[in-house]
Amino acid sequence: MGTRLLQYRFGGYSSCVELGSEALLERFRGERAVVVWDENTSSLLEPLHELPSVILPPGERTKSLDTVTQLLERFLEEGLERDATVIAVGGGVVCDAAALAASLYMRGVRLVLIPTTLLAMVDAALGGKTGVNFSAYKNLVGTFYPAEQIIVVPETLETLPQREYLSGLAEVIKSAMLGDPELFRILTKKVDEVLAREREVVEDLILRSVAVKGHIVEQDFTERGGREWLNLGHTFAHALESVTGFEGWTHGEAVAWGIVQALRCGEAAGITDPDYAATASELFRQYGFRCEIDTIAVDALIDAMQRDKKNRGGRVRYVLQRRPGETELRELSSELVRGVLSRNLS
Ligand SMILES: NC(=O)c1ccc[n+]([C@@H]2O[C@H](COP(=O)([O-])OP(=O)(O)OC[C@H]3O[C@@H](n4cnc5c(N)ncnc54)[C@H](O)[C@@H]3O)[C@@H](O)[C@H]2O)c1
């Protein structure tokens, strides 16, 4: 067995996160299981190749109800019953879609997630949000259904393109800002080691980020107060993604840019400590993230933020920080946000 590392209780569910790939197949031998992969992950984790599998096309378009239907059909063909296991091996796309299908099939079968991107290891796989995109909206359709087991196999990152690795790193920096000053220190001091993906450092980043998210979600599984903090920078990021048509920016790059805007807006509103805003923005710069953009229609960004699904009663609420670990949800006037965004075009 791999080392059991972290155990969480989300709502009535319990999720165990472990690091390592020992005896991977043995755990599922004798069980009815289907493995869901995408074309870029299907050559990983060879021991699982003998189980029945579904290989999906890579990319965000795969997060659709059509994919969920395809998976449910396959589960049925394989004769899966209530005690069966769905194992997802992939990034956030595969994990989110397979988890939704697993939550729906016979009102829920056992779910094991094996995240293979840094982003999925530190964020998407933990916390029980499943989902697919619907109409023009990201993650509009989904359920809360935590995986029973999340198995993190750091070796799978070896084939991950650097840009995808960096995308996950933006969420690692976010975790540090939300709840782990020591992680922030490691990220600041070990830039070269982090960029070179030194094994020990990467494992530390993963475990620390998982712990930050796990702790926040345990306090507020269904997002009634507290879990929104995980959306630090995301209101800006989603707006940027929607205005640019999801082109030219990975999700993590958009999040990095978004967090820097949240720091600037927080500072302009007299909430964020200016020294902290400068230090945190500098950290994103050190990892090569774009903190400025050249031409962007600021009005279009403001419009997109007004349509964000997190808004209540038409008012835009932003996740802001006073200082490390002190996070709050605040409304800001669109004039203030427009002013900050307009001043920071390169
Ligand atoms: N459920 C949640 O709480 C949650 C949280 C954050 C993000 N998400 C979702 O996660 C998705 C983004 O996840 P992502 O960044 O992992 O994207 P992704 O799943 O699209 O993976 C990125 C790319 O890397 C490839 N890939 C994956 N693992 C690889 C590996 N080991 N080697 C080589 N290539 C590999 C994939 O095929 C894909 O082309 C979004 O849809 C987002 O909404 C969900």
The ligand as an SDF file (V2000), in Angstrom:
LIG
                    3D

 44 48  0  0  0  0  0  0  0  0999 V2000
  -13.3760   20.1240   -9.4470 N   0  0  0  0  0  0  0  0  0  0  0  0
  -12.6830   21.1480   -9.0140 C   0  0  0  0  0  0  0  0  0  0  0  0
  -12.7210   21.5210   -7.8360 O   0  0  0  0  0  0  0  0  0  0  0  0
  -11.7930   21.8870   -9.9690 C   0  0  0  0  0  0  0  0  0  0  0  0
  -10.8430   22.7870   -9.4870 C   0  0  0  0  0  0  0  0  0  0  0  0
   -9.9910   23.4070  -10.3910 C   0  0  0  0  0  0  0  0  0  0  0  0
  -10.1060   23.1520  -11.7540 C   0  0  0  0  0  0  0  0  0  0  0  0
  -11.0540   22.2770  -12.1860 N   0  0  0  0  0  0  0  0  0  0  0  0
  -11.1940   21.9760  -13.6190 C   0  0  0  0  0  0  0  0  0  0  0  0
   -9.9950   21.3630  -14.0680 O   0  0  0  0  0  0  0  0  0  0  0  0
   -9.8730   21.6020  -15.4630 C   0  0  0  0  0  0  0  0  0  0  0  0
   -8.4490   21.9690  -15.7740 C   0  0  0  0  0  0  0  0  0  0  0  0
   -7.6100   20.9260  -15.3430 O   0  0  0  0  0  0  0  0  0  0  0  0
   -6.1590   20.7110  -15.9690 P   0  0  0  0  0  0  0  0  0  0  0  0
   -5.4200   21.9660  -15.9420 O   0  0  0  0  0  0  0  0  0  0  0  0
   -5.6190   19.5200  -15.2990 O   0  0  0  0  0  0  0  0  0  0  0  0
   -6.4890   20.4810  -17.5050 O   0  0  0  0  0  0  0  0  0  0  0  0
   -6.5940   19.1910  -18.4420 P   0  0  0  0  0  0  0  0  0  0  0  0
   -7.2630   18.0740  -17.7610 O   0  0  0  0  0  0  0  0  0  0  0  0
   -7.1810   19.6820  -19.7160 O   0  0  0  0  0  0  0  0  0  0  0  0
   -5.0660   18.8030  -18.6660 O   0  0  0  0  0  0  0  0  0  0  0  0
   -4.2130   19.6890  -19.3590 C   0  0  0  0  0  0  0  0  0  0  0  0
   -3.5220   18.9870  -20.5340 C   0  0  0  0  0  0  0  0  0  0  0  0
   -2.5080   18.1290  -20.0250 O   0  0  0  0  0  0  0  0  0  0  0  0
   -2.6670   16.8070  -20.5450 C   0  0  0  0  0  0  0  0  0  0  0  0
   -2.1330   15.9150  -19.5150 N   0  0  0  0  0  0  0  0  0  0  0  0
   -2.6770   15.5830  -18.3390 C   0  0  0  0  0  0  0  0  0  0  0  0
   -1.8220   14.8730  -17.6090 N   0  0  0  0  0  0  0  0  0  0  0  0
   -0.7000   14.7100  -18.3590 C   0  0  0  0  0  0  0  0  0  0  0  0
    0.5370   14.0860  -18.1270 C   0  0  0  0  0  0  0  0  0  0  0  0
    0.8390   13.5330  -16.9650 N   0  0  0  0  0  0  0  0  0  0  0  0
    1.4420   14.1080  -19.1160 N   0  0  0  0  0  0  0  0  0  0  0  0
    1.1760   14.7310  -20.3010 C   0  0  0  0  0  0  0  0  0  0  0  0
    0.0300   15.3850  -20.5490 N   0  0  0  0  0  0  0  0  0  0  0  0
   -0.8980   15.3730  -19.5870 C   0  0  0  0  0  0  0  0  0  0  0  0
   -4.1440   16.7010  -20.8180 C   0  0  0  0  0  0  0  0  0  0  0  0
   -4.4120   15.6960  -21.7640 O   0  0  0  0  0  0  0  0  0  0  0  0
   -4.4550   18.0930  -21.3420 C   0  0  0  0  0  0  0  0  0  0  0  0
   -4.0810   18.1820  -22.6920 O   0  0  0  0  0  0  0  0  0  0  0  0
  -10.8670   22.6800  -15.8250 C   0  0  0  0  0  0  0  0  0  0  0  0
  -11.9250   22.1120  -16.5410 O   0  0  0  0  0  0  0  0  0  0  0  0
  -11.3480   23.1950  -14.4800 C   0  0  0  0  0  0  0  0  0  0  0  0
  -12.6890   23.6280  -14.5190 O   0  0  0  0  0  0  0  0  0  0  0  0
  -11.8800   21.6450  -11.3220 C   0  0  0  0  0  0  0  0  0  0  0  0
  1  2  1  0
  2  3  2  0
  2  4  1  0
  4  5  1  0
  4 44  2  0
  5  6  2  0
  6  7  1  0
  7  8  2  0
  8  9  1  0
  8 44  1  0
  9 10  1  0
  9 42  1  0
 10 11  1  0
 11 12  1  0
 11 40  1  0
 12 13  1  0
 13 14  1  0
 14 15  2  0
 14 16  1  0
 14 17  1  0
 17 18  1  0
 18 19  2  0
 18 20  1  0
 18 21  1  0
 21 22  1  0
 22 23  1  0
 23 24  1  0
 23 38  1  0
 24 25  1  0
 25 26  1  0
 25 36  1  0
 26 27  1  0
 26 35  1  0
 27 28  2  0
 28 29  1  0
 29 30  1  0
 29 35  2  0
 30 31  1  0
 30 32  2  0
 32 33  1  0
 33 34  2  0
 34 35  1  0
 36 37  1  0
 36 38  1  0
 38 39  1  0
 40 41  1  0
 40 42  1  0
 42 43  1  0
M  CHG  2   8   1  16  -1
M  END
$$$$
